[in-house]
Amino acid sequence: MNAYLHALCWALAIMALAVLNVLDVISDGTAQALFTTLPILAVISVTQRDRCARRKGC
């Protein structure tokens, strides 16, 4: 999976979180914490995919 597709998956997860918050499935406090955490995790995971840290097969 290339970086664009990986980033798109994270974007869809964040959008789904926003929809669930609007529909009151997820509370505002939980959504606020996830809106802070998910983009940070997305940036870390997308940028780490390009690095090869001495793994077998790189």
C-alpha positions in Angstrom: 0.0 0.0 0.0 1.5 3.3 -1.0 1.6 6.4 1.3 -1.4 8.1 -0.4 -3.7 5.1 0.1 -2.5 4.7 3.7 -3.2 8.4 4.4 -6.6 8.1 2.8 -7.4 5.3 5.2 -6.5 7.5 8.1 -8.6 10.3 6.7 -11.6 8.1 6.3 -11.2 7.0 9.9 -11.1 10.6 11.1 -14.2 11.5 9.0 -16.1 8.5 10.4 -15.2 9.8 13.9 -16.7 13.2 13.0 -19.9 11.6 11.7 -20.3 9.5 14.8 -19.7 12.5 17.0 -22.4 14.5 15.1 -24.8 11.6 15.5 -24.1 11.4 19.3 -22.8 7.9 19.1 -19.4 9.1 20.5 -19.4 11.6 23.4 -17.7 15.0 22.9 -15.0 14.2 25.4 -14.0 11.0 23.6 -14.2 12.6 20.2 -12.0 15.5 21.3 -9.3 13.1 22.6 -9.5 11.0 19.4 -9.3 14.2 17.2 -6.1 15.0 18.9 -4.6 11.5 18.9 -5.6 10.2 15.4 -3.8 12.8 13.3 -0.7 12.4 15.3 -0.8 8.6 14.9 -1.5 9.1 11.2 1.5 11.3 10.6 3.7 8.9 12.5 2.5 5.9 10.6 2.6 7.4 7.2 6.1 8.8 7.6 7.4 5.6 9.2 6.3 3.5 6.2 9.1 5.1 4.0 11.9 4.4 6.4 13.9 1.2 6.6 15.2 0.7 10.1 17.4 -2.4 9.7 14.5 -4.7 9.1 15.0 -8.0 7.2 14.1 -7.6 3.6 14.7 -3.8 3.3 
